[in-house]
Structure formats: C-alpha cells, structure tokens
Amino acid sequence: MAHRLLRIMEQKPVALVVSLPENHADLARAAEAAGADAVKVHVNVTHRASGLTFGTLAEERPALERILSAVRIPIGIVPGGGEGARPETLEALQAMGFDFLDMYVSHYPASLLPMVGMTRIAALEAGGDWEFVRGLNRWPVEAFEASIVPSEDYGRHLTLADLNRYAMLTAALDRPVIVPSQKRLVPQDVPLLAQAGVKAIMIGVVCTGKSVGELERVTAGFARAVAGL
C-alpha cells in the first residue's frame, strides 16, 4: 500500500520519521519499537551529517531488503543523484516496496515528476529566495523537506530564528513540510515545531547517534512528545 507516510501526516498533528544512520535492520526495528511512524534509508550518497557513505542500490540491496522485511511502518529512500535518479532505479525501488522518495530539488530530474507510485518529497536546500519557494507549489510533489540549515550550523540547538524560517516555509508551501534534525532537536522542540506548522519531524544521526540502543532511547523520547500534542 503506497503513500502511507502521506496519510499519517494527514491524520496526526506531527509524524515522527527516523533517518537511519546506517542501512541496518536492527536500527529499523529499534525505531519502530520506540514509536517511529516511518524510517528513511539512503543509497548512492555520502550523508552530510554522519559522514557515512552509502553504496549503490546493487551494493545496498541485501541490507535494504532485510529492512523492508523487518518492520511494518513505511520506509522511504534517498536515492542520491546520478545513477540513483535514473528512471529504472526508481522503478526498482518502487517494486521493492518503498513508500516515499526523498530527493533535493537540485537533484530531482524533471522527467521523474510524473512518477506517482511513491510519495514524492522534494528537499529544499540552504539559501534560495521566497519567490523560488512559492513557485514549487505548482509542481507535482506531495511534501517538502526543509533541509535549509547551512552546514556550519549542523548540530546546534534550535533557535527562534530557525522556528520562524520553518513557519515561513509552512506558510509559503501548500503541502506538508518535514523538518530534519540538522539542528540538535530535543523532544521539547516538538510542540514548537508543531506550532510552526510542521507536519513531520525527521530525526537523524545528529539526534540519535549511531548505536541501536541510543537510537531507540532518543526515538522513544520524541514519540512521547508527539503523543502529548
């Protein structure tokens, strides 16, 4: 069943997504057990925050198939650019059972926009102007990821300025906005992000660390905060 994350974002005040620091089934199980609504994996990319490099789909496929078999919650994927953005790669990912696709707008081939089998999430980058942001409303994607924090600010605490930028994004865009943990988010930030109009929080290695135990503990804290909304 496709578009499960999209339905969760429609039904809940805020959804909780865990971006796995490594393509490992134990991490996915820990996220699900702790209350995550969805998880996200990567291929064909070097993850900025963790510094980890994820291989091609062919290299990562056994690990990805173990993750897809390990959990019942929706699983999304960042396919990277280049080889990862080819139509045949996207068709393979859809056939494997991924629920959503997450790509930077600058990596997203226009030729893939008609693809409707997976929820299409377009990630905004740091910089850009508000005219550009508002213009994205005309294109057929289902949600936006606000990856707008400059790399030099990764890991710092959330500020009022950050909240206001996220609130401006949710006002400018007419589809759900997902905020990733480029800042070191804490559960106490959840109601503030909800107030800013954010529809999903995606916690990654900046918050969760790389171990199974730490990821499960941190995810559980965020899940409790979401349940309290």
C-alpha positions in Angstrom: 0.0 0.0 0.0 1.6 3.3 -1.2 1.5 6.8 0.3 1.3 5.5 3.9 3.5 8.3 5.3 1.4 10.9 3.5 -1.7 9.5 5.2 0.0 9.5 8.6 0.9 13.2 8.1 -2.8 13.9 7.3 -4.1 12.0 10.3 -1.6 13.1 13.1 -0.7 16.5 14.3 3.0 15.7 13.7 4.5 12.5 12.3 7.9 11.1 13.5 10.3 9.8 11.0 13.8 8.3 11.8 16.5 8.7 9.2 18.7 5.7 9.8 22.5 6.3 10.2 23.2 3.0 8.5 21.2 0.6 6.4 20.8 -2.0 9.1 17.6 -3.9 10.0 18.3 -3.7 13.8 18.2 0.1 13.6 14.9 0.0 11.8 13.5 -2.4 14.3 14.6 -0.1 17.2 13.0 2.9 15.5 9.7 1.0 15.1 9.7 -0.4 18.6 10.3 3.1 20.0 7.3 4.6 18.3 8.5 6.0 14.9 5.9 6.4 12.2 8.4 5.7 9.4 12.0 5.3 8.7 14.3 6.6 5.9 17.3 4.9 4.3 19.9 6.0 1.8 21.8 4.7 -1.3 24.3 6.3 -3.6 25.2 9.2 -1.4 27.6 10.4 1.3 25.5 11.5 4.3 26.4 15.1 5.3 25.7 14.8 9.0 27.1 11.3 9.7 29.9 11.3 7.1 28.9 7.7 6.2 29.0 6.7 2.5 26.1 4.5 1.2 26.7 2.3 -1.8 24.8 1.8 -5.0 21.4 0.1 -5.0 23.1 -3.1 -6.1 25.5 -2.9 -3.2 22.9 -1.9 -0.6 20.1 -4.1 -1.8 20.6 -7.1 0.6 20.6 -4.7 3.6 17.6 -2.8 2.2 15.6 -6.0 1.7 16.3 -7.0 5.3 15.0 -3.6 6.5 11.8 -3.9 4.3 11.1 -7.3 5.8 11.9 -6.3 9.4 9.4 -3.6 10.0 5.7 -2.8 9.3 6.0 1.0 9.2 6.5 2.9 5.9 10.1 3.1 4.6 11.4 5.8 2.4 14.6 6.2 0.5 17.1 8.9 -0.7 18.4 7.5 -4.0 21.2 10.1 -4.4 21.9 11.9 -7.7 23.3 10.5 -10.9 22.7 6.7 -11.2 20.3 6.9 -8.3 18.0 9.3 -10.1 17.6 7.2 -13.3 14.0 6.0 -14.1 15.0 2.4 -14.0 16.4 2.8 -10.5 13.3 4.5 -9.3 11.1 1.8 -10.8 13.2 -0.8 -9.0 12.8 1.0 -5.7 9.0 1.2 -6.2 8.9 -2.5 -6.9 10.9 -3.3 -3.8 8.1 -1.7 -1.7 9.5 1.7 -0.7 6.7 4.1 0.4 8.4 7.5 -0.3 11.2 9.0 -2.3 13.2 11.9 -0.9 15.5 14.0 -3.2 17.0 17.5 -3.2 15.2 19.8 -5.6 18.5 20.3 -7.4 19.0 16.6 -7.9 15.4 15.8 -8.8 15.2 15.1 -12.6 12.2 16.8 -14.1 11.5 13.6 -16.1 10.6 11.8 -12.9 7.9 14.2 -11.8 5.1 12.2 -13.5 6.0 9.1 -11.3 3.2 8.6 -8.8 3.9 5.1 -7.3 5.8 6.6 -4.3 5.1 9.7 -2.3 7.4 12.4 -3.8 9.3 14.5 -1.2 11.4 17.4 -2.5 14.1 18.7 -0.1 14.9 22.4 -0.1 18.5 23.4 0.5 20.0 26.3 2.4 19.8 29.6 0.5 17.3 30.5 -2.2 14.6 33.1 -2.2 10.9 33.1 -1.3 9.8 33.6 -4.8 11.5 30.3 -5.7 10.0 28.6 -2.7 6.4 29.7 -3.5 7.0 28.6 -7.1 7.4 25.0 -6.0 3.7 24.8 -5.3 3.0 24.4 -9.0 4.9 21.1 -9.3 3.5 17.6 -8.6 5.2 16.6 -5.3 3.4 15.6 -2.2 5.6 17.0 0.5 8.7 19.1 1.2 11.7 18.6 3.4 13.2 21.7 4.9 16.9 20.9 4.7 17.7 24.6 4.9 20.3 24.8 7.7 23.8 25.7 6.5 26.4 23.0 7.1 28.3 25.2 9.6 25.2 25.3 11.9 24.7 21.5 12.0 24.3 20.1 15.5 23.5 23.4 17.2 20.3 23.9 19.2 17.1 25.1 17.6 16.7 28.9 17.8 13.7 31.3 17.4 15.2 32.3 14.0 15.0 28.6 12.9 11.4 28.3 14.1 10.5 31.4 12.2 12.1 30.2 9.0 10.2 26.9 9.3 6.9 28.8 10.0 7.6 30.9 6.9 8.1 27.8 4.8 4.9 26.2 6.0 3.0 29.4 5.2 4.6 29.6 1.7 4.1 26.0 0.8 0.7 24.3 0.3 1.8 20.8 1.1 3.2 19.2 4.3 6.7 20.4 5.4 9.1 17.9 7.1 11.9 19.2 9.3 15.0 17.1 9.5 17.3 17.2 12.6 20.1 19.2 11.0 19.8 21.1 14.3 20.2 19.1 17.5 16.5 18.8 18.2 15.2 17.7 21.5 11.7 16.4 22.5 10.9 19.8 24.0 11.1 21.3 20.5 8.2 19.2 19.2 5.3 21.4 20.3 7.1 24.5 19.0 7.7 22.9 15.6 4.0 21.9 15.6 3.1 25.5 16.3 5.2 26.5 13.3 3.0 24.3 11.1 5.5 21.4 10.6 3.8 18.1 9.7 6.7 15.7 10.4 9.9 15.7 12.3 12.7 13.5 10.9 15.4 12.7 13.5 18.8 11.5 12.2 22.3 10.9 13.5 22.6 14.4 14.9 20.0 13.4 17.5 20.0 9.6 17.5 23.7 8.7 17.4 24.7 5.6 15.6 24.0 2.8 18.0 20.8 0.7 18.3 20.4 1.5 22.0 20.8 5.2 21.7 18.6 5.5 18.6 15.8 3.6 20.4 16.1 5.7 23.5 16.1 9.0 21.6 13.2 8.0 19.3 11.1 7.0 22.3 11.6 10.4 23.8 10.4 12.1 20.6 7.5 9.6 20.3 6.3 10.6 23.8 6.5 14.3 22.9 4.5 13.7 19.7 1.9 11.6 21.6 1.5 14.6 24.0 0.4 17.0 21.3 
